[in-house]
Amino acid sequence: MKLKLRTRIEYFVVWYFKLAVVDNISADGDRCFIDLITCSVYFCIDYGVYTSLSGILMILAECYYHLKDHEKSIELYRQSYYLFKIIEDERNLAIIKTEAKEFLDLELD
């Protein structure tokens, strides 16, 4: 059950992220999305779905970047980076390093 639920949460968050950031919905929609994804973070923690947490934090970091809250974005990129490092997800480590450097001139290592 956890695997199915985890997969659904990830797909939902990624789909909504596309609507919120890529398709540029309103600022109220962005704030609503931040609230939704923050709930997803707590869900992952409460139910031990840590493999999803790193990706969700990366999406949240990018949202805060687009909302011009660079301090919060940097904090979330770092958290996500270290979780990807712990689970040895080399593909996403490369992605997050590139994003953090491109968006915030942040070196992660």
N, C-alpha and C positions, 0 to 999 in steps of 0.2 A: 504493500500500500504506500509506504513512504516513497519508493522509487517513482511510482506513477504520479503522486502528488508533487514531488520535487520537479519532475519534468514539466508538469502543467504550470507550475509557478514560474519556472524559467522562461517558458515560451510566452506566457502572458506578460511578464515583465519586459521581455525583449520586444514583443509586439507593441505594447503601450509606449515603450521608449521611442519606437519609430514614429508613432503618432505625435508624441509630445515634443521631441527634439527635431527629428528629421523633417516632419511636416509642419513644424512651427505652430502648434496650437497656442492659445492665449496664455498670458502670464498666470491667470487663475488655473488653467489646465496644468501648467508646469508645476505650480504649487501643490495641486491635487495629486499629481504624479509623484512628487517628492514624498508626500504623506503616504501614498500607497506603497512605494518602494521601501520606505522606512519600516512600514508594517511587515513587508516581506523579509527584511533583515531580521527583525525580531522573531518572525516565524521560523526562519532558518536556525536561529540560535535555540529557540524553545524546543524545536523538534529534531535538532541534531543534523540538519541538512547542510553540512559545512561545504560540500563540494559546490553547491549553488551560491554560497555566500560571497565568494571571491568575485564572481562575475556580476552579481547584483551590486556589490560595492563599486565595481568599476563603472557600471552604468550610472550609479548615483553620483560618482565623482564627476563624470562628464556632464550630468545635468547641472550640478552646482557650478561647473565651469561656465556653461552657457548662461546661467543666471548671474554671472559675474561675481560669485562668491568664491574667489580663488583660494582663500585660506582653507575653507571647508573642503574644496576640491582636492587640494594638496593632501590634506589629512586622509581623505578617503582613498586617493590613489595609493598612498603608502600602505594603508591597511590591506587593500586589495592585492597589491604587489607581494606583500609578505605571505598572504594566504596562498597565492598562486605558487610562490616559492616553496612553501611547506608541502603542498600536494604535488610538487614537481611538474607543473603544467607549463612546459617550455613554450608552447605555442602562444598561450595567453600572456606569459611573461614578456615575450617579444612585442606583442600588441600593446600592452600597458606601458612598456618603456617608451615606445614610439609615440603613443598618445600623450603621455605626460611631458615628454620633451617638446613635442609640437605645440601643445596647448599652453603649457605653463613654464616651459624651459626648465623642467624639473628632471634631474638625473636620478634615476632609481637604480640602485645596485647594492 
